[in-house]
Amino acid sequence: MLVLLVVAAGVGIVRHEIGATRGPLRATQQAHEMGVFGLSVRPGEVVDLTAPVKNTSSRPVILEDASLITLPGQPAPRFSGARLAKTLNMIGDRGWPPREPSVALPGASVAPGATAYVYYGVVGTKIGVNYGAAGITLSYRQGDHRYRVHVWGPGVACVRLKLGNDSSCDHAGPVVRDATERLAARD
C-alpha cells in the first residue's frame, strides 16, 4: 500500500492511501464513467454524495467503517459520515443525515450479488472555496475476513455566502472528476 502525504497551500496535510485490500465488494463506477455532483452550500453545511458498490460474492458483507478519499492538491473537506442507503436512489443534497432512507455504519449489510449506494457527507467552511472529494474507503468484513475497498463517488462542496448559479462551482466538477480518475487508475 502506498500512502501519500500532501501539503497544499492553506490545506494542511492530506492523507490518501492507494491500494485497498481486495475482497468481494467492488466500486461500480469506473474512472471513465464518473459523473461529479457539485452543490453550492453555506459555510459548515453538509453536502450529501453517493458512492455505488456491488457485492460480487454469494455471501453478505458487513460494513464497518468509512473514510474520505481526498484529492491531492485540492482543499480537503471534513468528512461528516457514511450511511448505507435502503433504496437505489442516488443523492446530491444538503444536510446530514440524508433525507433518503438509510442505515448507519457499522453493522449495515450488503446482500449477496446486490448493488448498494453508500451516502457520505462532506463539509467545507471557507467562503469561496470549492472542496472536492473522490469518494470513500469502506472497511468491511465477510465472515472472519476483513477488507477495504475504494468506492468512487466524486463530488464538490462549493462554499458560498449566497446560494445559486455559480460558474466557478460548475468548473470545479471537471477538475475533481479528472483528479478522481487519476487516483482510480492507480487503484
C-alpha positions in Angstrom: 0.0 0.0 0.0 1.3 3.5 -0.9 0.4 6.3 1.4 0.7 9.9 0.1 1.0 12.9 2.5 0.5 16.1 0.6 0.9 19.6 1.9 -1.1 22.1 -0.1 -1.4 25.8 0.4 -3.9 26.5 3.1 -5.0 22.9 3.4 -2.5 21.2 5.7 -1.6 17.6 5.5 -4.0 15.4 3.5 -3.6 11.6 3.7 -4.6 9.3 0.8 -3.9 5.6 0.6 -3.5 3.9 -2.7 -4.3 0.2 -3.0 -7.1 -1.2 -0.9 -7.2 -4.8 0.2 -9.3 -6.8 -2.3 -12.4 -8.6 -1.3 -15.9 -9.2 -2.7 -17.0 -5.5 -2.7 -16.3 -3.6 -5.9 -16.8 0.0 -6.9 -19.4 0.1 -9.7 -18.2 3.4 -11.2 -15.2 3.1 -13.3 -12.9 6.0 -14.0 -14.3 6.7 -17.5 -17.9 6.7 -16.2 -17.6 9.1 -13.4 -20.0 12.0 -13.1 -19.4 14.6 -10.4 -22.1 16.2 -8.2 -21.4 19.8 -7.2 -23.6 21.9 -4.9 -23.3 25.4 -3.5 -23.6 25.5 0.3 -23.2 27.9 3.1 -20.2 27.5 5.4 -20.5 24.4 7.6 -23.4 23.0 5.6 -23.1 19.3 4.7 -23.2 18.1 1.0 -24.6 14.6 0.7 -22.9 12.5 -2.0 -23.3 8.9 -3.3 -20.8 6.1 -3.8 -22.1 2.9 -5.5 -20.8 -0.5 -4.6 -21.5 -4.1 -5.6 -21.2 -7.3 -3.5 -19.8 -9.8 -6.1 -20.0 -12.8 -3.7 -22.7 -15.3 -2.7 -22.5 -14.2 1.0 -23.4 -10.9 2.7 -20.8 -8.4 3.8 -21.0 -6.2 6.9 -19.8 -2.6 6.5 -17.7 -1.5 9.5 -16.3 2.0 8.7 -15.8 4.6 6.1 -13.2 7.3 5.5 -13.0 10.1 3.0 -10.7 9.8 -0.1 -9.4 13.3 -0.5 -7.8 14.8 -3.7 -4.1 15.7 -3.7 -3.7 19.4 -4.3 -7.4 20.2 -3.6 -8.8 21.8 -0.4 -9.9 18.8 1.7 -13.5 18.8 3.1 -14.3 17.5 6.6 -16.0 14.1 6.5 -19.3 14.0 8.2 -20.1 10.3 8.0 -21.4 7.5 5.8 -24.7 5.6 5.7 -25.9 2.6 3.6 -28.9 3.6 1.5 -32.1 1.5 1.8 -33.0 2.2 -1.8 -31.2 2.6 -5.1 -31.6 6.4 -5.2 -28.5 8.4 -5.9 -28.5 11.6 -3.9 -26.9 15.0 -4.0 -28.4 17.1 -1.3 -27.8 19.3 1.7 -27.9 18.3 5.4 -26.9 15.2 7.4 -28.1 12.6 7.8 -29.6 12.3 4.3 -33.4 12.6 3.9 -33.4 9.3 1.9 -33.9 6.1 4.0 -30.6 4.8 5.2 -28.9 2.9 8.0 -25.8 3.8 10.0 -22.4 2.2 9.7 -21.1 0.0 11.4 -23.3 -3.1 11.0 -25.1 -2.3 7.8 -25.2 -5.3 5.5 -24.9 -5.6 1.7 -26.7 -8.7 0.4 -25.1 -11.3 -1.9 -24.9 -10.1 -5.5 -26.5 -6.7 -4.6 -25.6 -3.3 -5.8 -25.9 -0.7 -3.0 -25.4 3.0 -2.5 -23.4 4.4 0.3 -24.2 8.0 1.1 -21.5 10.2 2.5 -21.3 13.7 3.7 -18.6 16.4 3.3 -18.3 19.9 4.8 -16.4 23.0 3.8 -16.1 26.2 5.9 -14.2 28.8 3.9 -16.3 31.1 1.7 -15.3 31.0 -2.0 -13.5 27.6 -1.7 -14.5 24.5 -3.7 -13.9 21.4 -1.6 -13.6 18.2 -3.7 -13.8 14.6 -2.6 -13.1 11.5 -4.7 -15.2 9.0 -2.8 -14.8 6.8 0.3 -12.8 3.9 1.5 -15.1 1.3 3.0 -13.8 -1.2 5.7 -15.9 -4.3 5.8 -15.9 -7.9 6.8 -17.2 -11.2 5.4 -17.1 -14.0 8.0 -13.6 -13.8 9.7 -12.0 -11.8 6.8 -11.6 -8.1 6.8 -11.2 -5.9 3.7 -11.1 -2.4 2.4 -12.3 -1.0 -0.9 -12.2 2.4 -2.6 -15.6 3.4 -3.8 -15.6 6.3 -6.2 -18.3 8.9 -6.0 -16.7 12.3 -6.6 -18.4 15.5 -5.5 -17.8 19.1 -4.8 -19.0 21.3 -1.9 -18.8 24.9 -3.2 -18.9 27.1 -0.1 -20.7 30.5 -0.8 -22.3 33.2 1.2 -25.1 33.4 -1.3 -26.5 30.3 -2.9 -27.5 30.0 -6.6 -25.9 29.5 -10.0 -22.2 29.6 -9.7 -19.9 29.2 -12.7 -16.8 28.5 -10.5 -18.7 25.6 -9.0 -19.6 24.3 -12.4 -15.9 24.5 -13.4 -14.8 22.6 -10.3 -16.6 19.4 -11.4 -14.3 18.5 -14.3 -11.2 19.3 -12.1 -12.5 16.9 -9.4 -13.5 14.3 -11.9 -10.1 14.3 -13.6 -8.3 14.1 -10.3 -10.5 11.2 -9.2 -9.9 9.4 -12.5 -6.1 9.7 -11.9 -6.5 8.2 -8.4 -8.8 5.4 -9.6 -6.4 4.5 -12.4 -3.7 3.8 -9.7 -6.0 1.7 -7.6 
